[in-house]
Amino acid sequence: MSEINQKNLMKESGAYIVNLNKTLKSIKLDILVDFICPDTSNIIVVTNKVTNSSDLQTIEHYIKSASHIN
C-alpha cells in the first residue's frame, strides 16, 4: 500500500468504519468493524467477532470501492 493511500485511509478511517458498519447492518450481518489500520502492504480490519469468508468479501469490496484508495 502506498504512503498516499495509507494517509488517505487514516484520514477517513472513522467514516469508513461508520459506513462499513451501516453496510454490514443493512445486509443483516452480526459483525461490526472496530478498527482499521494500514500495514506495509495490506489493510488490517479488526471486527467484534470472527468472520467467515463472505463477510470478509463484503468488507474487501467496500474498501476497494472507496474513492480515496487506489
C-alpha positions as CSV (number, residue, x, y, z in Angstrom):
1,M,0.0,0.0,0.0
2,S,1.4,3.3,-1.0
3,E,2.1,6.0,1.6
4,I,-0.5,8.3,0.0
5,N,-3.2,5.6,0.3
6,Q,-2.2,5.0,3.9
7,K,-2.6,8.7,4.7
8,N,-5.9,8.9,2.9
9,L,-7.2,5.7,4.7
10,M,-6.2,7.0,8.1
11,K,-7.7,10.5,7.5
12,E,-11.0,8.9,6.5
13,S,-10.9,5.8,8.7
14,G,-13.7,7.0,11.0
15,A,-16.0,7.5,8.1
16,Y,-15.0,4.1,6.6
17,I,-15.8,2.4,9.8
18,V,-19.2,4.0,10.1
19,N,-20.1,3.3,6.5
20,L,-18.9,-0.3,6.8
21,N,-20.9,-0.9,9.9
22,K,-24.0,0.6,8.2
23,T,-23.4,-1.7,5.2
24,L,-22.9,-4.8,7.4
25,K,-26.1,-4.0,9.4
26,S,-28.2,-3.4,6.3
27,I,-27.4,-6.9,5.0
28,K,-28.2,-8.3,8.4
29,L,-24.7,-9.4,9.5
30,D,-23.8,-9.7,13.1
31,I,-20.3,-8.3,12.8
32,L,-19.1,-4.8,13.3
33,V,-15.8,-3.2,12.3
34,D,-14.0,-1.8,15.4
35,F,-10.7,-0.6,13.9
36,I,-8.9,-0.1,10.5
37,C,-5.1,0.2,10.3
38,P,-2.8,0.2,7.2
39,D,0.1,-2.3,7.2
40,T,3.1,-2.1,4.9
41,S,1.2,-3.8,2.0
42,N,-2.3,-4.6,3.4
43,I,-5.1,-3.2,5.5
44,I,-5.8,-4.6,8.9
45,V,-9.5,-4.7,9.8
46,V,-10.5,-5.6,13.4
47,T,-14.0,-6.8,13.9
48,N,-16.0,-7.7,17.0
49,K,-16.4,-11.3,16.0
50,V,-14.7,-13.9,13.9
51,T,-15.9,-13.5,10.4
52,N,-16.5,-16.0,7.6
53,S,-15.2,-15.6,4.1
54,S,-18.4,-14.0,2.7
55,D,-18.3,-11.3,5.4
56,L,-14.6,-10.6,4.6
57,Q,-15.5,-10.3,0.9
58,T,-18.2,-7.7,1.7
59,I,-15.6,-5.7,3.7
60,E,-13.0,-6.1,0.9
61,H,-15.4,-5.0,-1.8
62,Y,-16.3,-1.9,0.2
63,I,-12.7,-0.9,0.8
64,K,-11.8,-1.5,-2.8
65,S,-14.6,0.7,-4.0
66,A,-13.7,3.6,-1.7
67,S,-12.9,6.6,-3.7
68,H,-9.8,7.7,-1.8
69,I,-7.9,4.4,-2.1
70,N,-6.2,3.3,-5.2
